[in-house]
């Protein structure tokens, strides 16, 4: 597989270096080089671009603004982005626009190639043929979800999840197999919609719990390991139905 790439940077030396790195990489095809995001946007609308190496601090339209334009509507065929910048304070914003990686200037070819391989792995995953239909027994044995953690998709077995905690724009997924939670930029509501209701329940605006991991319950709370979680008022009806099954 060959990825069609463009490089966008208003600094001529930085732009030249990225283009040299692209041309040295066998699975990357340099389609164009641009000193402004406005110019780059034109060719993105004209032909299929798979990957953009994109500077952030640029006049007229900066890299983050271009990324937000491309991210609008969540088009699965939009170009993926690897940011190339001298400013590490934009890392969180890069994560929010779903960038594949974030190269901090000055970077060498080894660092560039590592990011390029990440882009190739993503493209191969997206273009992988759909798997054969899964039988009900297979689904029971292989239930999992993919969660974006930093710049990669992490596969998590449903039976490994203990509880999920909301933390502003993020969620923390606590696993039975790890003492450290996984931090992901997503919402509790989004995960609630993906998780099977027979195995997971939202009992508070900030918590989803695995019903299998509950060790004790009271009228207004559940205990998981050493943690006691109070049931929120708006979730009490569903919780009481669950409690009635215990009785």
N, C-alpha and C positions, 0 to 999 in steps of 0.2 A: 504494500500500500504506500502511495506517495501523497504527502500532504501539501496542498497549495498554500503558500505563505506570503504574507506581506510584512514589511517592517516599517514602523512609523516612529520617527524621532526628529525633533527640530535641531538637534546637535549633529552636524555633519560627521564628526569623528565617531560618535556613538552609533549613528545610523550605518556608517560604513563597516564598523566592526560586526554588528549584528548580521548584516548582509553577507559578510565573509563567512561567518559561522554557519549561516544557512546553506551557503553554496558548498561548504565542506561536509555537510551532512547528507548522506545518500538518500534518505527517505523524505527530505524536504525539498520542495521546488519553489524557488523565489519567483513570484509573479510580479512583484513591484516593490519600490521603495518610495517613501513619502515623507516630506518634512512637516506635514500638517495632517491632523485628523480629518479635516474637511475634505482634503484631496483623497484621502484613503476611503472615505465613505462612498465616494462616487464609484470606485471600482468594486467595492463590496456589493453594490447594488447591480453591477453589470455582469459579474461572473462569480463562480463558486470559489470562495476562499474558505479554507479549512482552519487556518491558524494565523493569528496576528501577534507579532512581537511589538508591544505597544508601550511607548513612553507615557508618562502621566503629565508632567509639567510642560504644557505647550500652549501657545497663544490661540486665541479664537475659540477652539474647541479642545479641551484637554482630554487625556486618555480615559479618565473615569466617566466623563460625560459621553464619550463615544461608546464606552462599554454599556452604559445605561440605555443608550439608544438601541444598541444591538440586542440587549437583554429584554427589551419591551415586548410583551406578548409571549415570552418564553418559547421562542421558535427553536425546536430541537436541531434544525439545520443551520443555525446561525454560526458564524466563525467562533472558535474558542480563542481565549486570550491568555497570553503570558505577558505580564507587565515587566518592563525593564525601566528601572528608575533609580535615582540616587537618594530617594527619600523613603526611609523605612516607616514613617508615620502613616503612610497610605495603605499599609498591609491589610488592616481591617476592612477598609473600603473595597480593596481588591477582592477580599473574600466575599463581601456582600454582593458583588456583581458576578460571582461564580467564576472567577478567573481560575485557570488551571494551575498557575504558578506565579511566583513573584521573584524576579531576579534583581538583586540589589547591585547597582553599579559601584565600583568596577567588578565585573564578573569575568571568569575565564571560560575557555571552551568546554572544560569538563562540567562546569556548573550549567552552562547552556545546554549541553548534550543531555544532562540529566532531566532538565525541564522538557526538552524535545521528546525524549523517550516517554515521559509522562503523557504528553499530548498524543503520541502514537498509541499508547496503551488505551487511552480514552477512546480514540477513533476506532480501534479494533473492537472494543467492547460495544460501542454504539452500533457498529456495522455488522456485528456478529449475527448470523442467521438465528431466527427465533427457534427456541428449543422445542422438542416434541412435547405434546400435551402431557401434563403431569397427572398421574392417577391420584385418587384420594389418599391411598396408602403412602404414596411417595410424598405427598404434601405434608402428611402428618410427620413423616420421618425427617423431612428436609425444610421445615418452616424456618424462615429467616427474613430479615429486611436489610436493605442497604441504607447506611446513614453517612452523610457527608461529614467527615471530621478533618478539619484543616483543609488540605487540598486533595483529599482522596476519599473514595467510597469504601467504607468499612462494612463487611458482612457480619451481621450479628444474629446469632441464633435466638429465637424467641424464648426458648426455655432457659436462656442465660440471663435474661432481663429480670432484675429484682423490682426496681421502680424507676420512674422517670420524673425528674424535677425541673420545673420551669425556672429560668433565670433571665428575666427581661427578654432580650431578643434571642436567647439561646435556650437549649435544654441540656441537662446533664443526665446521661443514661448510666445508671448504676447496675453493674453486672455481678453475677455470682462468682465469676471466674477472675475478677480483678478488684483490687482495693481502690483503684483510681477510676473515676467516672469518665465517660467519653463526652466531650463537649461539642455540640453541633449547632450551627446557625439555622434553626428551624423553630417551629411553634409547637406547643403542646397539642393544639387542636389538630394540626396536620398529622402528628403521630397517632393521635386518638382515632382518626379516620382510617389509618392503615392497620392498626392492631386489631386482632380478632376480639370481639366483645365478650366471648365466652371465657377468655383467658386474662383479659386486662380490663380494668375499670378506672375511670377518672373519679376520684373521690374528693377532689379539692381543685380549686382553680390553678394550683401550682403542682399537683401530683397526679400521676397515673401509676397504679400499682399492679403487679402481677398477682392474680388471685391465688395462684399456686404457691406463692412465697409468703402469704400471710400466715403468721404463727399464732395470732390471737386477735380477737375482736371484742369491742365493747359496744355500747349503744351508739357512741359518737366517734369512735376512733378504731384504727387498725394498728396492729403491731407487726413490723417486719424487722427481723433481727432485733436490734436494740432501739429502733426508731419507732416512735408513736406518731401517727399522722391523724389529725382531726378531720372528720368528714365535713365538708362544706355544706351549707344549708341547701343549695340548689342541687346537690347530689344525694341528698338523704333518701329520697324515694327509691332510687335505684339501689342504693346501698342496703336499705331495709329489706328489699326483695331478696338480695343476696344473703343477708343475715337469716332470713326465714328458712332458707335452704339448709343452713347449718343446724337449725333447730328441728 
